[in-house]
Amino acid sequence: MNITVASIISLVIGFAVTALLGYVLIPVLHKLKFGQTILVDIGPKWHAKKQGTPTMGGIMFIIGTILAAVVTYLICKLTGSSAFSVAEEFRAIEYTEIFGGILLAVLFALVGFADDYIKVVKKRNLGLTEIQKTIPQLVIAVVYLACYYRVNGSSMYVPFVGDVDLHFFYWIFGVCVIYGAINAVNFTDGIDGLCGSVTLVTAVAFTVAAILYKTASVSILAAALAGACAGYLIWNHYPAKVMMGDTGSMFLGGLVVALAYAINMPIILLLFGFIYVVEAMSDVIQIGSIKIRHKKVFKMAPIHHHFEMCGWNEVKIVRIFTLVNAIACAIGMVLIYFGDNRIM
């Protein structure tokens, strides 16, 4: 079994588990009355019709991703698969790539779960305060960076440049990347199917990149995420039968960051996660403009709401945004293929 086959197996398992979980989890969420609270003051008024749609649906793809990655990993190990190369005999690196990445994502998902729980069960619409979310996010980021530093040092790879040692700035850069990515993915989760579709494309890009690097553990994890996102979209495409909640979006953000670090190229998130960046920057620009100029740049932020206010329907926004992210991922793949001498 080579890396490509292992990745396909992981993708299929992730898809099947997540899709099937919808039949079990969604009725349970309905029964528990874990419905989404729609705040019309921070989104289009017509989103009010989504009030009560089950949330915390991210649990579906969290289980699907983890189960697919672990099962495929064990299959490869037990069968002595050729997917794992000699270069991966360093167990610390391998564990950081797959299990460290999963742990990072799960820890962020727990922060998101606390936020969702307060909103849904405690009936506090705003959930955790910004400081209550930020502190654990920063702590998790620092702990992950410390673990990564122990096995990979403070350098990162930049296409056409090579290894760049960040020295002290490794910590500042890392915290900014992780914290920014987590919240950028969260911003992207604003309309039916958007975050799942964009992340599906991003996960596929990481899968292909990992196959090029012959890094089985990363390709298996990325493929598991891609399959799980596809399975989730069966239930989350417009009109959504379930929403991922902060539980899901923070898990996705954590895992996407982990994949970028696993190939030692966090800077590639600017392209592989292009829509995440656009969503986050639109919010920053909007807030900055209001505070400084007392004027809005967009009709509503994040930017997917701006296009809604311009008359685009949710399906059109998802298709265009996903296509844009796919184009950015393709550009990123070109940079990796021609600009990375680690690819043999």
Helices and strands as residue ranges (DSSP letters): H 3-32, G 40-42, G 45-50, H 58-78, G 86-89, H 91-95, I 96-100, H 101-120, H 130-152, E 155-158, E 162-165, H 169-188, H 194-212, H 216-236, H 245-262, G 266-268, H 269-272, H 274-292, H 303-309, H 314-339
